[in-house]
Amino acid sequence: MLYAIISTDVENSLEKRLSVRPAHLQRLTQLKEQGRLVLAGPHPAIESNDPGAAGFTGSLVVAEFESLGAAQAWADADPYIGAGVYANVIVKPFKQVLP
């Protein structure tokens, strides 16, 4: 089943994000290589694909996991958690309708 992992950043998270971004992207790449990643990306703090110093306010990952518990465990192990980037993370089932 698909699960949405919806994360909200702490204030001024950009420096923390950048410090562990390679490890964060490596985990997403693994999901992609396994054919389980539907989409992933951050929420820019301003209306720009490159928000610069404004940074980001959170992230969204939609991916396939065998259970809610497995999706939660994957989210809990994100390097952004350990680095203090995320203030909170919500994991819930997701039903893709389109496309």
N, CA, C and O atoms as CSV, one atom per row, in Angstrom:
chain,resi,resn,atom,element,x,y,z
A,1,MET,N,N,0.846,-1.177,0.000
A,1,MET,CA,C,0.000,0.000,0.000
A,1,MET,C,C,0.889,1.238,0.000
A,1,MET,O,O,2.028,1.208,0.465
A,2,LEU,N,N,0.337,2.328,-0.535
A,2,LEU,CA,C,1.053,3.592,-0.513
A,2,LEU,C,C,0.809,4.316,0.811
A,2,LEU,O,O,-0.253,4.205,1.423
A,3,TYR,N,N,1.834,5.061,1.230
A,3,TYR,CA,C,1.757,5.863,2.446
A,3,TYR,C,C,2.318,7.242,2.168
A,3,TYR,O,O,3.309,7.386,1.451
A,4,ALA,N,N,1.679,8.266,2.741
A,4,ALA,CA,C,2.178,9.633,2.661
A,4,ALA,C,C,2.929,9.931,3.953
A,4,ALA,O,O,2.428,9.696,5.052
A,5,ILE,N,N,4.130,10.446,3.795
A,5,ILE,CA,C,4.953,10.859,4.928
A,5,ILE,C,C,5.058,12.383,4.815
A,5,ILE,O,O,5.730,12.910,3.929
A,6,ILE,N,N,4.385,13.068,5.723
A,6,ILE,CA,C,4.254,14.517,5.675
A,6,ILE,C,C,5.024,15.096,6.863
A,6,ILE,O,O,4.661,14.888,8.020
A,7,SER,N,N,6.087,15.822,6.552
A,7,SER,CA,C,6.973,16.334,7.595
A,7,SER,C,C,6.941,17.853,7.626
A,7,SER,O,O,6.828,18.509,6.591
A,8,THR,N,N,7.042,18.400,8.830
A,8,THR,CA,C,7.101,19.840,9.031
A,8,THR,C,C,8.442,20.185,9.670
A,8,THR,O,O,8.841,19.587,10.669
A,9,ASP,N,N,9.131,21.163,9.076
A,9,ASP,CA,C,10.438,21.578,9.586
A,9,ASP,C,C,10.323,22.455,10.826
A,9,ASP,O,O,9.304,23.103,11.064
A,10,VAL,N,N,11.398,22.457,11.607
A,10,VAL,CA,C,11.564,23.446,12.662
A,10,VAL,C,C,11.893,24.775,11.986
A,10,VAL,O,O,12.217,24.794,10.799
A,11,GLU,N,N,11.817,25.859,12.701
A,11,GLU,CA,C,12.198,27.167,12.164
A,11,GLU,C,C,13.682,27.157,11.802
A,11,GLU,O,O,14.489,26.515,12.475
A,12,ASN,N,N,14.030,27.862,10.748
A,12,ASN,CA,C,15.426,28.023,10.339
A,12,ASN,C,C,16.158,26.687,10.190
A,12,ASN,O,O,17.246,26.502,10.736
A,13,SER,N,N,15.563,25.778,9.462
A,13,SER,CA,C,16.090,24.418,9.324
A,13,SER,C,C,17.113,24.251,8.202
A,13,SER,O,O,17.722,23.187,8.089
A,14,LEU,N,N,17.317,25.267,7.377
A,14,LEU,CA,C,18.114,25.086,6.168
A,14,LEU,C,C,19.515,24.544,6.437
A,14,LEU,O,O,19.939,23.609,5.757
A,15,GLU,N,N,20.232,25.086,7.383
A,15,GLU,CA,C,21.591,24.611,7.666
A,15,GLU,C,C,21.586,23.148,8.107
A,15,GLU,O,O,22.439,22.364,7.693
A,16,LYS,N,N,20.622,22.792,8.947
A,16,LYS,CA,C,20.504,21.396,9.394
A,16,LYS,C,C,20.175,20.489,8.209
A,16,LYS,O,O,20.739,19.402,8.086
A,17,ARG,N,N,19.263,20.931,7.335
A,17,ARG,CA,C,18.894,20.157,6.145
A,17,ARG,C,C,20.116,19.875,5.288
A,17,ARG,O,O,20.374,18.736,4.899
A,18,LEU,N,N,20.851,20.921,5.005
A,18,LEU,CA,C,22.002,20.782,4.115
A,18,LEU,C,C,23.068,19.849,4.697
A,18,LEU,O,O,23.776,19.174,3.949
A,19,SER,N,N,23.182,19.809,6.013
A,19,SER,CA,C,24.220,18.987,6.643
A,19,SER,C,C,24.002,17.487,6.452
A,19,SER,O,O,24.965,16.720,6.450
A,20,VAL,N,N,22.752,17.061,6.291
A,20,VAL,CA,C,22.477,15.621,6.147
A,20,VAL,C,C,21.722,15.277,4.865
A,20,VAL,O,O,21.260,14.149,4.697
A,21,ARG,N,N,21.598,16.242,3.969
A,21,ARG,CA,C,20.850,16.023,2.731
A,21,ARG,C,C,21.352,14.824,1.926
A,21,ARG,O,O,20.528,14.050,1.438
A,22,PRO,N,N,22.670,14.632,1.765
A,22,PRO,CA,C,23.118,13.456,0.991
A,22,PRO,C,C,22.592,12.130,1.560
A,22,PRO,O,O,22.183,11.254,0.798
A,23,ALA,N,N,22.599,11.979,2.866
A,23,ALA,CA,C,22.101,10.741,3.482
A,23,ALA,C,C,20.589,10.617,3.293
A,23,ALA,O,O,20.079,9.520,3.064
A,24,HIS,N,N,19.885,11.721,3.388
A,24,HIS,CA,C,18.431,11.733,3.173
A,24,HIS,C,C,18.114,11.295,1.738
A,24,HIS,O,O,17.249,10.447,1.515
A,25,LEU,N,N,18.825,11.883,0.771
A,25,LEU,CA,C,18.593,11.542,-0.633
A,25,LEU,C,C,18.975,10.101,-0.950
A,25,LEU,O,O,18.349,9.467,-1.800
A,26,GLN,N,N,19.988,9.584,-0.281
A,26,GLN,CA,C,20.402,8.190,-0.502
A,26,GLN,C,C,19.266,7.222,-0.144
A,26,GLN,O,O,19.034,6.246,-0.858
A,27,ARG,N,N,18.579,7.487,0.933
A,27,ARG,CA,C,17.463,6.621,1.331
A,27,ARG,C,C,16.327,6.692,0.316
A,27,ARG,O,O,15.709,5.677,-0.007
A,28,LEU,N,N,16.054,7.905,-0.187
A,28,LEU,CA,C,15.012,8.063,-1.200
A,28,LEU,C,C,15.406,7.360,-2.497
A,28,LEU,O,O,14.564,6.758,-3.163
A,29,THR,N,N,16.667,7.437,-2.848
A,29,THR,CA,C,17.165,6.759,-4.049
A,29,THR,C,C,16.981,5.254,-3.927
A,29,THR,O,O,16.630,4.592,-4.904
A,30,GLN,N,N,17.211,4.714,-2.753
A,30,GLN,CA,C,16.996,3.271,-2.529
A,30,GLN,C,C,15.542,2.896,-2.772
A,30,GLN,O,O,15.260,1.886,-3.416
A,31,LEU,N,N,14.610,3.709,-2.257
A,31,LEU,CA,C,13.188,3.438,-2.507
A,31,LEU,C,C,12.887,3.493,-4.000
A,31,LEU,O,O,12.145,2.658,-4.517
A,32,LYS,N,N,13.458,4.471,-4.690
A,32,LYS,CA,C,13.242,4.606,-6.131
A,32,LYS,C,C,13.769,3.385,-6.875
A,32,LYS,O,O,13.085,2.845,-7.745
A,33,GLU,N,N,14.964,2.952,-6.542
A,33,GLU,CA,C,15.567,1.784,-7.196
A,33,GLU,C,C,14.758,0.519,-6.952
A,33,GLU,O,O,14.773,-0.394,-7.777
A,34,GLN,N,N,14.058,0.457,-5.835
A,34,GLN,CA,C,13.208,-0.687,-5.514
A,34,GLN,C,C,11.834,-0.570,-6.161
A,34,GLN,O,O,11.005,-1.470,-6.026
A,35,GLY,N,N,11.588,0.535,-6.864
A,35,GLY,CA,C,10.299,0.746,-7.514
A,35,GLY,C,C,9.181,1.099,-6.559
A,35,GLY,O,O,8.009,0.904,-6.878
A,36,ARG,N,N,9.527,1.620,-5.383
A,36,ARG,CA,C,8.525,1.896,-4.361
A,36,ARG,C,C,8.226,3.377,-4.175
A,36,ARG,O,O,7.269,3.721,-3.481
A,37,LEU,N,N,9.014,4.259,-4.773
A,37,LEU,CA,C,8.839,5.687,-4.588
A,37,LEU,C,C,7.925,6.265,-5.657
A,37,LEU,O,O,8.180,6.098,-6.849
A,38,VAL,N,N,6.862,6.943,-5.240
A,38,VAL,CA,C,5.939,7.606,-6.158
A,38,VAL,C,C,6.399,9.046,-6.375
A,38,VAL,O,O,6.502,9.501,-7.514
A,39,LEU,N,N,6.673,9.760,-5.288
A,39,LEU,CA,C,7.179,11.129,-5.377
A,39,LEU,C,C,7.784,11.531,-4.053
A,39,LEU,O,O,7.472,10.968,-3.003
A,40,ALA,N,N,8.665,12.528,-4.127
A,40,ALA,CA,C,9.285,13.053,-2.912
A,40,ALA,C,C,9.807,14.450,-3.193
A,40,ALA,O,O,10.276,14.743,-4.293
A,41,GLY,N,N,9.722,15.299,-2.196
A,41,GLY,CA,C,10.279,16.634,-2.333
A,41,GLY,C,C,9.940,17.517,-1.164
A,41,GLY,O,O,9.077,17.198,-0.346
A,42,PRO,N,N,10.644,18.653,-1.095
A,42,PRO,CA,C,10.415,19.596,-0.009
A,42,PRO,C,C,9.360,20.641,-0.367
A,42,PRO,O,O,8.999,20.809,-1.532
A,43,HIS,N,N,8.877,21.335,0.655
A,43,HIS,CA,C,7.955,22.450,0.492
A,43,HIS,C,C,8.763,23.740,0.644
A,43,HIS,O,O,9.162,24.077,1.758
A,44,PRO,N,N,9.014,24.473,-0.449
A,44,PRO,CA,C,9.753,25.728,-0.330
A,44,PRO,C,C,9.008,26.725,0.566
A,44,PRO,O,O,7.778,26.780,0.569
A,45,ALA,N,N,9.766,27.497,1.311
A,45,ALA,CA,C,9.173,28.476,2.219
A,45,ALA,C,C,8.585,29.668,1.468
A,45,ALA,O,O,7.764,30.403,2.016
A,46,ILE,N,N,9.002,29.861,0.215
A,46,ILE,CA,C,8.465,30.924,-0.624
A,46,ILE,C,C,8.086,30.322,-1.974
A,46,ILE,O,O,8.447,29.182,-2.266
A,47,GLU,N,N,7.380,31.060,-2.778
A,47,GLU,CA,C,6.948,30.564,-4.088
A,47,GLU,C,C,8.104,30.579,-5.078
A,47,GLU,O,O,8.198,31.452,-5.941
A,48,SER,N,N,8.984,29.586,-4.928
A,48,SER,CA,C,10.153,29.467,-5.792
A,48,SER,C,C,10.688,28.051,-5.702
A,48,SER,O,O,10.727,27.463,-4.621
A,49,ASN,N,N,11.100,27.502,-6.834
A,49,ASN,CA,C,11.734,26.188,-6.812
A,49,ASN,C,C,13.097,26.230,-6.135
A,49,ASN,O,O,13.586,25.211,-5.648
A,50,ASP,N,N,13.709,27.413,-6.106
A,50,ASP,CA,C,14.986,27.613,-5.427
A,50,ASP,C,C,14.809,28.743,-4.418
A,50,ASP,O,O,15.080,29.902,-4.733
A,51,PRO,N,N,14.355,28.414,-3.207
A,51,PRO,CA,C,14.033,29.455,-2.241
A,51,PRO,C,C,15.235,30.106,-1.563
A,51,PRO,O,O,15.075,31.023,-0.758
A,52,GLY,N,N,16.433,29.637,-1.886
A,52,GLY,CA,C,17.634,30.229,-1.304
A,52,GLY,C,C,17.603,30.189,0.209
A,52,GLY,O,O,17.254,29.175,0.813
A,53,ALA,N,N,17.972,31.303,0.811
A,53,ALA,CA,C,18.069,31.383,2.271
A,53,ALA,C,C,16.723,31.222,2.977
A,53,ALA,O,O,16.689,30.940,4.175
A,54,ALA,N,N,15.609,31.398,2.251
A,54,ALA,CA,C,14.289,31.207,2.868
A,54,ALA,C,C,14.092,29.751,3.282
A,54,ALA,O,O,13.371,29.461,4.236
A,55,GLY,N,N,14.739,28.839,2.557
A,55,GLY,CA,C,14.693,27.430,2.928
A,55,GLY,C,C,13.355,26.761,2.656
A,55,GLY,O,O,12.632,27.115,1.726
A,56,PHE,N,N,13.055,25.790,3.493
A,56,PHE,CA,C,11.899,24.922,3.297
A,56,PHE,C,C,11.099,24.803,4.587
A,56,PHE,O,O,11.622,25.017,5.681
A,57,THR,N,N,9.825,24.460,4.443
A,57,THR,CA,C,8.951,24.327,5.610
A,57,THR,C,C,8.594,22.885,5.929
A,57,THR,O,O,7.935,22.614,6.933
A,58,GLY,N,N,9.024,21.962,5.086
A,58,GLY,CA,C,8.714,20.561,5.316
A,58,GLY,C,C,8.954,19.741,4.069
A,58,GLY,O,O,9.552,20.215,3.103
A,59,SER,N,N,8.481,18.507,4.098
A,59,SER,CA,C,8.686,17.581,2.989
A,59,SER,C,C,7.494,16.650,2.840
A,59,SER,O,O,6.705,16.460,3.766
A,60,LEU,N,N,7.387,16.076,1.647
A,60,LEU,CA,C,6.370,15.064,1.368
A,60,LEU,C,C,7.027,13.900,0.651
A,60,LEU,O,O,7.764,14.090,-0.317
A,61,VAL,N,N,6.760,12.705,1.125
A,61,VAL,CA,C,7.195,11.475,0.468
A,61,VAL,C,C,5.960,10.602,0.319
A,61,VAL,O,O,5.221,10.405,1.284
A,62,VAL,N,N,5.730,10.079,-0.875
A,62,VAL,CA,C,4.688,9.080,-1.086
A,62,VAL,C,C,5.394,7.849,-1.629
A,62,VAL,O,O,6.036,7.897,-2.679
A,63,ALA,N,N,5.268,6.753,-0.905
A,63,ALA,CA,C,5.978,5.531,-1.277
A,63,ALA,C,C,5.206,4.307,-0.812
A,63,ALA,O,O,4.306,4.386,0.025
A,64,GLU,N,N,5.587,3.185,-1.380
A,64,GLU,CA,C,4.953,1.918,-1.035
A,64,GLU,C,C,5.715,1.232,0.093
A,64,GLU,O,O,6.939,1.105,0.060
A,65,PHE,N,N,4.948,0.792,1.095
A,65,PHE,CA,C,5.490,0.031,2.213
A,65,PHE,C,C,4.547,-1.126,2.501
A,65,PHE,O,O,3.384,-1.102,2.098
A,66,GLU,N,N,5.045,-2.130,3.192
A,66,GLU,CA,C,4.211,-3.310,3.465
A,66,GLU,C,C,3.165,-3.057,4.542
A,66,GLU,O,O,2.183,-3.793,4.638
A,67,SER,N,N,3.370,-2.003,5.367
A,67,SER,CA,C,2.404,-1.701,6.425
A,67,SER,C,C,2.635,-0.279,6.936
A,67,SER,O,O,3.659,0.342,6.651
A,68,LEU,N,N,1.668,0.213,7.689
A,68,LEU,CA,C,1.809,1.516,8.320
A,68,LEU,C,C,3.006,1.511,9.265
A,68,LEU,O,O,3.749,2.489,9.341
A,69,GLY,N,N,3.186,0.412,9.980
A,69,GLY,CA,C,4.322,0.304,10.900
A,69,GLY,C,C,5.658,0.385,10.171
A,69,GLY,O,O,6.597,1.019,10.652
A,70,ALA,N,N,5.739,-0.255,9.013
A,70,ALA,CA,C,6.972,-0.203,8.228
A,70,ALA,C,C,7.222,1.202,7.697
A,70,ALA,O,O,8.362,1.667,7.689
A,71,ALA,N,N,6.172,1.882,7.254
A,71,ALA,CA,C,6.308,3.256,6.771
A,71,ALA,C,C,6.737,4.176,7.909
A,71,ALA,O,O,7.586,5.047,7.720
A,72,GLN,N,N,6.160,3.986,9.072
A,72,GLN,CA,C,6.521,4.811,10.231
A,72,GLN,C,C,7.969,4.563,10.638
A,72,GLN,O,O,8.698,5.505,10.950
A,73,ALA,N,N,8.385,3.306,10.636
A,73,ALA,CA,C,9.769,2.983,10.993
A,73,ALA,C,C,10.746,3.610,10.008
A,73,ALA,O,O,11.795,4.116,10.408
A,74,TRP,N,N,10.406,3.579,8.715
A,74,TRP,CA,C,11.257,4.188,7.703
A,74,TRP,C,C,11.350,5.694,7.939
A,74,TRP,O,O,12.436,6.271,7.882
A,75,ALA,N,N,10.212,6.323,8.202
A,75,ALA,CA,C,10.192,7.767,8.449
A,75,ALA,C,C,10.982,8.122,9.712
A,75,ALA,O,O,11.700,9.122,9.732
A,76,ASP,N,N,10.854,7.316,10.755
A,76,ASP,CA,C,11.543,7.589,12.019
A,76,ASP,C,C,13.064,7.510,11.876
A,76,ASP,O,O,13.794,8.120,12.657
A,77,ALA,N,N,13.541,6.761,10.880
A,77,ALA,CA,C,14.986,6.588,10.674
A,77,ALA,C,C,15.578,7.630,9.727
A,77,ALA,O,O,16.763,7.558,9.403
A,78,ASP,N,N,14.776,8.594,9.280
A,78,ASP,CA,C,15.276,9.605,8.344
A,78,ASP,C,C,16.378,10.435,8.996
A,78,ASP,O,O,16.238,10.846,10.148
A,79,PRO,N,N,17.467,10.687,8.279
A,79,PRO,CA,C,18.543,11.516,8.826
A,79,PRO,C,C,18.078,12.911,9.250
A,79,PRO,O,O,18.674,13.519,10.139
A,80,TYR,N,N,17.025,13.417,8.624
A,80,TYR,CA,C,16.508,14.725,9.023
A,80,TYR,C,C,15.949,14.690,10.448
A,80,TYR,O,O,15.953,15.712,11.135
A,81,ILE,N,N,15.477,13.548,10.890
A,81,ILE,CA,C,15.003,13.403,12.274
A,81,ILE,C,C,16.181,13.570,13.224
A,81,ILE,O,O,16.134,14.377,14.152
A,82,GLY,N,N,17.238,12.801,12.984
A,82,GLY,CA,C,18.411,12.845,13.849
A,82,GLY,C,C,19.086,14.202,13.887
A,82,GLY,O,O,19.667,14.585,14.902
A,83,ALA,N,N,19.011,14.934,12.775
A,83,ALA,CA,C,19.649,16.250,12.694
A,83,ALA,C,C,18.769,17.361,13.254
A,83,ALA,O,O,19.204,18.510,13.335
A,84,GLY,N,N,17.542,17.039,13.639
A,84,GLY,CA,C,16.643,18.038,14.204
A,84,GLY,C,C,15.987,18.940,13.174
A,84,GLY,O,O,15.588,20.060,13.496
A,85,VAL,N,N,15.869,18.461,11.922
A,85,VAL,CA,C,15.238,19.245,10.863
A,85,VAL,C,C,13.726,19.278,11.045
A,85,VAL,O,O,13.103,20.327,10.886
A,86,TYR,N,N,13.137,18.135,11.378
A,86,TYR,CA,C,11.690,18.029,11.447
A,86,TYR,C,C,11.156,18.285,12.851
A,86,TYR,O,O,11.668,17.750,13.834
A,87,ALA,N,N,10.112,19.117,12.926
A,87,ALA,CA,C,9.393,19.340,14.181
A,87,ALA,C,C,8.402,18.208,14.419
A,87,ALA,O,O,8.192,17.778,15.553
A,88,ASN,N,N,7.786,17.724,13.315
A,88,ASN,CA,C,6.886,16.567,13.431
A,88,ASN,C,C,6.751,15.868,12.089
A,88,ASN,O,O,7.014,16.445,11.034
A,89,VAL,N,N,6.337,14.623,12.157
A,89,VAL,CA,C,6.158,13.792,10.967
A,89,VAL,C,C,4.855,13.023,11.127
A,89,VAL,O,O,4.608,12.395,12.156
A,90,ILE,N,N,4.032,13.085,10.097
A,90,ILE,CA,C,2.775,12.332,10.073
A,90,ILE,C,C,2.890,11.290,8.973
A,90,ILE,O,O,3.302,11.601,7.855
A,91,VAL,N,N,2.528,10.061,9.289
A,91,VAL,CA,C,2.528,8.972,8.305
A,91,VAL,C,C,1.122,8.410,8.255
A,91,VAL,O,O,0.554,8.034,9.281
A,92,LYS,N,N,0.559,8.355,7.042
A,92,LYS,CA,C,-0.786,7.799,6.913
A,92,LYS,C,C,-0.970,7.144,5.560
A,92,LYS,O,O,-0.274,7.483,4.603
A,93,PRO,N,N,-1.904,6.204,5.474
A,93,PRO,CA,C,-2.176,5.538,4.196
A,93,PRO,C,C,-2.576,6.572,3.133
A,93,PRO,O,O,-3.168,7.607,3.437
A,94,PHE,N,N,-2.236,6.259,1.891
A,94,PHE,CA,C,-2.516,7.152,0.771
A,94,PHE,C,C,-3.079,6.337,-0.384
A,94,PHE,O,O,-2.515,5.309,-0.759
A,95,LYS,N,N,-4.174,6.790,-0.936
A,95,LYS,CA,C,-4.775,6.139,-2.109
A,95,LYS,C,C,-4.588,7.039,-3.308
A,95,LYS,O,O,-5.187,8.111,-3.393
A,96,GLN,N,N,-3.758,6.601,-4.231
A,96,GLN,CA,C,-3.528,7.384,-5.460
A,96,GLN,C,C,-4.697,7.193,-6.403
A,96,GLN,O,O,-5.040,6.066,-6.759
A,97,VAL,N,N,-5.307,8.294,-6.808
A,97,VAL,CA,C,-6.418,8.255,-7.741
A,97,VAL,C,C,-5.963,8.718,-9.127
A,97,VAL,O,O,-6.312,8.102,-10.134
A,98,LEU,N,N,-5.185,9.801,-9.178
A,98,LEU,CA,C,-4.664,10.321,-10.436
A,98,LEU,C,C,-3.203,10.660,-10.284
A,98,LEU,O,O,-2.808,10.912,-9.146
A,99,PRO,N,N,-2.397,10.695,-11.234
A,99,PRO,CA,C,-2.632,10.075,-12.542
A,99,PRO,C,C,-2.574,8.578,-12.408
A,99,PRO,O,O,-2.746,7.863,-13.394
